[in-house]
Amino acid sequence: MDQFRQGSKKFFLEAIDRRFREDRFLKKIHKFLPHYALAENVPMARFTSLRIGGPARFFAEPHSLEELRRLLRCAREAELRVFVLGAGTNLLVDDGGFFGLVLRLRGAFWERYYFRSEGITARCGLSLRCLGRLCGENAIGGYEFCNGIPGTVGGAIFQNAGAFGSAIGDLIREVAILQPDGEFARLRPAFSYRRSFLPAGAIVLSVELLRQEGDKDHIFRRQKEMAKMRRERQPREPSAGSLFRNPPSHSAGELIERAGLKGFRVGGAQISRKHGNFAVNAGGATCADVLNLTFFVKHTVRERFKIDLEPEVYYLANSPEESP
Ligand SMILES: Cc1cc2nc3c(=O)[nH]c(=O)nc-3n(C[C@H](O)[C@H](O)[C@H](O)COP(=O)(O)OP(=O)(O)OC[C@H]3O[C@@H](n4cnc5c(N)ncnc54)[C@H](O)[C@@H]3O)c2cc1C
């Protein structure tokens, strides 16, 4: 009984603390961005490729660097958590949503790019598909793999996106970031398989990419081949790409298939019948369905093969321990 009383008091205090923080945040916005149209309680399902996710308490789409810095300052001073959203194609958002500020860096300002003789500059909101297409048109080789990846440049740098043996990290000269304290920095981060080593909380603003000459016909042929392979192997239903990272010397998809889990379903979430490493929203899936499905697959693969699969998809939730 005591435990129950203590628990409910804790949640009550947490709820009051949230109200204080949102109140402080709104006052800061009023002071530093008086005419800014801040969106509230925005369903995140609209902004994720899985079409899943509860509301973001605050949601902003800054149109300039200065607006972004001011928004960050307001959140910092109100002790509000911040999440940077790209295209939401590698993201699972909790059904309970996110108590904090979601920053979506898309639109004309964030999608600019410049082709120079010494390299390519791309801002974080540019889609990888667009980058791949532009490189093809300009006979720049090495970016063919970008075409089939539905995310943004920012999201790709964050997790070193790649396919068909190539990854964005191999093509980077320099990354421009905004640090949580509002300072800018330029660096060349280290990269490993689906991972980049950026300073904690860094926002990728833009990237300088290598420019290497290629043959247009060869590039377009490779792009076509890759697109064909994707069409044959990957599902069409909403997904967040690969559910698990490939463990050393194994393919996560093959392990899941060998465990007999293709087509396995929990509520509206299903392991694709086409590809074992894709969890799809087969209709009306909730985040809880995807979490239960992921747990079951991970557990089954561990029992069968003694291999621990590690999720590749990022999870956004209210508990700081569970979120990126
Ligand atoms: C059908 C399908 C196929 C896919 N195929 C591939 C594939 O072949 N290879 C591959 O690697 N991935 C693949 N993906 C996954 C996904 O598209 C990539 O990982 C992509 O790079 C994610 O980018 P995003 O903009 O959607 O990031 P989001 O999903 O929006 O965010 C993912 C993470 O990146 C962080 N982030 C986003 N932007 C920034 C920024 N500017 N600064 C700092 N952090 C940021 C977010 O905070 C979050 O933690 C696929 C997904 C789908 C749906």
The ligand as an SDF file (V2000), in Angstrom:
LIG
                    3D

 53 58  0  0  0  0  0  0  0  0999 V2000
   12.1660    1.1920  -47.3470 C   0  0  0  0  0  0  0  0  0  0  0  0
   13.3990    1.6050  -46.5790 C   0  0  0  0  0  0  0  0  0  0  0  0
   14.6410    1.2310  -47.0340 C   0  0  0  0  0  0  0  0  0  0  0  0
   15.7960    1.6040  -46.3210 C   0  0  0  0  0  0  0  0  0  0  0  0
   17.0110    1.2080  -46.7910 N   0  0  0  0  0  0  0  0  0  0  0  0
   18.1240    1.5710  -46.1130 C   0  0  0  0  0  0  0  0  0  0  0  0
   19.4220    1.1620  -46.5830 C   0  0  0  0  0  0  0  0  0  0  0  0
   19.5620    0.5210  -47.5990 O   0  0  0  0  0  0  0  0  0  0  0  0
   20.5040    1.5470  -45.8560 N   0  0  0  0  0  0  0  0  0  0  0  0
   20.3940    2.2970  -44.7180 C   0  0  0  0  0  0  0  0  0  0  0  0
   21.4210    2.6210  -44.0990 O   0  0  0  0  0  0  0  0  0  0  0  0
   19.1860    2.6700  -44.2420 N   0  0  0  0  0  0  0  0  0  0  0  0
   18.0550    2.3370  -44.9070 C   0  0  0  0  0  0  0  0  0  0  0  0
   16.8270    2.7380  -44.4490 N   0  0  0  0  0  0  0  0  0  0  0  0
   16.7340    3.4740  -43.1780 C   0  0  0  0  0  0  0  0  0  0  0  0
   16.7910    4.9970  -43.3050 C   0  0  0  0  0  0  0  0  0  0  0  0
   16.2400    5.4600  -44.5290 O   0  0  0  0  0  0  0  0  0  0  0  0
   18.2060    5.5350  -43.1790 C   0  0  0  0  0  0  0  0  0  0  0  0
   18.8130    5.0770  -42.0060 O   0  0  0  0  0  0  0  0  0  0  0  0
   18.2470    7.0750  -43.2130 C   0  0  0  0  0  0  0  0  0  0  0  0
   19.5800    7.4920  -43.1960 O   0  0  0  0  0  0  0  0  0  0  0  0
   17.5140    7.7070  -42.0220 C   0  0  0  0  0  0  0  0  0  0  0  0
   17.4360    9.1030  -42.2670 O   0  0  0  0  0  0  0  0  0  0  0  0
   16.1860    9.9650  -41.7640 P   0  0  0  0  0  0  0  0  0  0  0  0
   16.3870   11.3390  -42.2520 O   0  0  0  0  0  0  0  0  0  0  0  0
   14.9090    9.3330  -42.1280 O   0  0  0  0  0  0  0  0  0  0  0  0
   16.4140    9.9050  -40.1820 O   0  0  0  0  0  0  0  0  0  0  0  0
   15.2710    9.8030  -39.0560 P   0  0  0  0  0  0  0  0  0  0  0  0
   14.6100    8.4770  -39.1320 O   0  0  0  0  0  0  0  0  0  0  0  0
   14.4030   11.0070  -39.0990 O   0  0  0  0  0  0  0  0  0  0  0  0
   16.1740    9.8670  -37.7420 O   0  0  0  0  0  0  0  0  0  0  0  0
   17.0310    8.7830  -37.4210 C   0  0  0  0  0  0  0  0  0  0  0  0
   18.0550    9.2800  -36.3720 C   0  0  0  0  0  0  0  0  0  0  0  0
   18.8850   10.2770  -36.9920 O   0  0  0  0  0  0  0  0  0  0  0  0
   18.8730   11.4700  -36.2080 C   0  0  0  0  0  0  0  0  0  0  0  0
   18.9660   12.6350  -37.0970 N   0  0  0  0  0  0  0  0  0  0  0  0
   18.2200   12.9210  -38.1750 C   0  0  0  0  0  0  0  0  0  0  0  0
   18.6210   14.0840  -38.7350 N   0  0  0  0  0  0  0  0  0  0  0  0
   19.6300   14.5530  -37.9670 C   0  0  0  0  0  0  0  0  0  0  0  0
   20.4640   15.7130  -38.0100 C   0  0  0  0  0  0  0  0  0  0  0  0
   20.3320   16.6640  -38.9470 N   0  0  0  0  0  0  0  0  0  0  0  0
   21.4130   15.8720  -37.0290 N   0  0  0  0  0  0  0  0  0  0  0  0
   21.5640   14.9270  -36.0630 C   0  0  0  0  0  0  0  0  0  0  0  0
   20.8060   13.8210  -35.9730 N   0  0  0  0  0  0  0  0  0  0  0  0
   19.8560   13.6260  -36.9170 C   0  0  0  0  0  0  0  0  0  0  0  0
   17.5270   11.4490  -35.4840 C   0  0  0  0  0  0  0  0  0  0  0  0
   17.5650   12.2770  -34.3170 O   0  0  0  0  0  0  0  0  0  0  0  0
   17.3810    9.9660  -35.1740 C   0  0  0  0  0  0  0  0  0  0  0  0
   18.0810    9.6240  -34.0090 O   0  0  0  0  0  0  0  0  0  0  0  0
   15.6670    2.3790  -45.1330 C   0  0  0  0  0  0  0  0  0  0  0  0
   14.3990    2.7660  -44.6900 C   0  0  0  0  0  0  0  0  0  0  0  0
   13.2640    2.3910  -45.3990 C   0  0  0  0  0  0  0  0  0  0  0  0
   11.9210    2.8330  -44.9050 C   0  0  0  0  0  0  0  0  0  0  0  0
  1  2  1  0
  2  3  1  0
  2 52  2  0
  3  4  2  0
  4  5  1  0
  4 50  1  0
  5  6  2  0
  6  7  1  0
  6 13  1  0
  7  8  2  0
  7  9  1  0
  9 10  1  0
 10 11  2  0
 10 12  1  0
 12 13  2  0
 13 14  1  0
 14 15  1  0
 14 50  1  0
 15 16  1  0
 16 17  1  0
 16 18  1  0
 18 19  1  0
 18 20  1  0
 20 21  1  0
 20 22  1  0
 22 23  1  0
 23 24  1  0
 24 25  2  0
 24 26  1  0
 24 27  1  0
 27 28  1  0
 28 29  2  0
 28 30  1  0
 28 31  1  0
 31 32  1  0
 32 33  1  0
 33 34  1  0
 33 48  1  0
 34 35  1  0
 35 36  1  0
 35 46  1  0
 36 37  1  0
 36 45  1  0
 37 38  2  0
 38 39  1  0
 39 40  1  0
 39 45  2  0
 40 41  1  0
 40 42  2  0
 42 43  1  0
 43 44  2  0
 44 45  1  0
 46 47  1  0
 46 48  1  0
 48 49  1  0
 50 51  2  0
 51 52  1  0
 52 53  1  0
M  END
$$$$
